[in-house]
Amino acid sequence: MADSENGWYRGDCHVHSTCSHGGELTPERLAAEARAAGLDFLAATEHNNADTHATWGRYASDDFLVILGQEVTTRTGHWLALGVSPGQVVDWRYGVQDGVIDRHLDEVRRGGGLCVAAHPHAPYDSGTFLYPYGGFDVVEVWNGPWSSDLPWQADNEAALAEWGRSLGTDIRRRGGWRPAMGNSDAHLSGQIGTPHTVVQTEELSTGAVLAGIRAGRSWIAGSAAVELSFEVSAGAQRVRIGGQLEHHDEPAVARARVSGVPSGTVSFHTGRGKVHVAPLPGTGAGEVEWRVDAADPAFVRVEVRHPGGDMAAVSNPIILG
């Protein structure tokens, strides 16, 4: 489980049961595997149906949250509707050329839900995401195993790079930005939690978890064995993931603490791309610092990779005022 005492919870917000095409797990089995993977919550996101909504209550508890959702599989991209009402089904029978996506996104948001652009670089019919990101709250930059030979595996490197390039533009043009998240898209046994999103929130409830994801107070973990703590400090200020540091001319230091990634690497990224890289020891635990260049920009974020290059963790940014 995550460090719930300090308000960090782990969850997978893109999972499928036998009620989705290709799904082989019952809700009971999904809940059991989620707990075994060290998760505190999951989101039930069947393809275009709410058939399991009435079932999930028996598997939820004070220490395990189930968020009701849907994977909306339109003709020109899939998206996740998280936090829908029991029994609610969002229409999926359209494509980008129909010009109706905003209506359906608004429907979900009016009910307090969250709209996520799912696996934007999936290599199959309808999987490649053609809608503008502007209408969505979050982008799923990591879907399933980081790299795989499976023909339906999303191109996570492309999704992360696209999101990373957009951050500086979003911050400068709109004063806001669109957070990243990662989910397993689990259909089979052993897939759930690879990866998942670690969210800082005051309580384990649907509203609080979705608010934390929407605000970017989160990072993505390849497994529950991986831990990441990331902050930027300047003078008396200390800001964590998703926050904003008003450092002005004060020197600022970015600091990442990692465990669970033996002989991996930690890198810091800004609007200039990768600006600092440091190795982790064979124990997998270490702390890396980088003195923020005052001429550098508007945000800093962290990536942690395994020795072979596969991702272990990705943070949302800290904004630098």
Secondary structure by P-SEA (a helix, b strand, c coil): ccccccbbbbbbccccccccccccccaaaaaaaaaaaccccccccccccccccccccccccccbbbbbbbbcccccbbbbbcccccccccccccccccccaaaaaaaaaaabbbbbbcccccccccccccccccccccccccccccccccccccaaaaaaaaaaaaaaaaaaaccbbbbbbbbcccccccccccbbbbbbcccccaaaaaaaaaaccccccccccbbbbbbcccccccccccccccccccbbbbbbbbcccccbbbbbbccccccbbbbbcccccbbbbbccccccccbbbbbbbcccccccccccccccc
